[in-house]
Structures are given as structure tokens and as C-alpha cells.
């Protein structure tokens, strides 16, 4: 790991536990994220928590209801908390990019929910912006999706495609067990 890697924990909110999201993969995701948070907190390394504040009235992630809250064990000491309404943590408030530059942080470790939306989008942007990115695949999860023909694409396939898309181009895709601080 590089000096002062920033752990970016994206959208690990209670709303994603709602059955309305459908079938998910990687039931170890949240436990792996809690493990990463414990490592970072024990080492006094920088942590960014990101929360999706949906503007949709039907979303389980909308503000002022329990689904917007972080899941148990996620909230705690952190250096920056970002609120966003779109996929990328770089389009939230306060500005992630400004905070990273102000503190001379160049290395990000990304985890959270969902693999192929907010986590992948943030990783792609970070890579394009020149940050060194580690994408902790087994500390993410996603859901089944319908393709353009209406066929179900299993969550595990979506998850693996995100890893394939990111690795070597935008990020180094790793597992929780690969991290040592």
C-alpha cells in the first residue's frame, strides 16, 4: 500500500437491505467492509464515508427515513462524509477531489454498494483523474439486473464484469485479504 491510502466507503446504507432490490451476490460484502474500516481506524488512516441521498420519493435511500442511514458498524470515526445524489462520489458535497488534493492524497481504496454503479463510477473517475485506485471487489456487492431484452443478468456476472472492466485500466482489482497496512 502507498502512504496514507484513503478508504472510500460508498453507500453502505440500510436501504440496500430492503428486499425490493432483488437478489444480490457476495453476502460477505458488509463484513469485509467492516474489516477494512477496522484496519483503517486502528492505523489512523484516512476514511471517507459516502452516502447516497436519493431524490426519488420511492427510493429506499431517500433522506429522512431509516434506509438512508449507514448499516450497523459503518458509521464511526471518519475524515470526510460526502452526500451525493448521483453515481460518483466525485459529484457529492463536499468535494472529494478538493479534499484529496488539499491533503495530498493520491491513493484510493474503494469499496461499497453497488459494485457496478456508484463504486465502479467512482473508480473510473478516480483513475481518469490520476489517482491510484485499488478496487476491493469482495468488499462490494450488486444485484440481478434485466438486460435490454428483458433477460436476467445474475448479480455475480455483473460483479465479475465490473472487475473485468476496471482491472488494469482504471484500478487494480484486489480482495480484502490482499490488503496489508
ABEGO torsion letter per residue (X at the ends): XBBGBBBBBBGBBAAAABAAAEBBBGAAAAAAAAAAAAAAAAAGBBBBBBBBBBABAABAABBGBAAABBBBGABEBBABBBBBABABAAABOBBAAAAAAAAGBABBBBBEOBAABAAAAAAAAAAAAGBBBBBBAAABBBBBBBBAAGBBBBAAAAAAAAAAAABGAABBBBBAAABBX
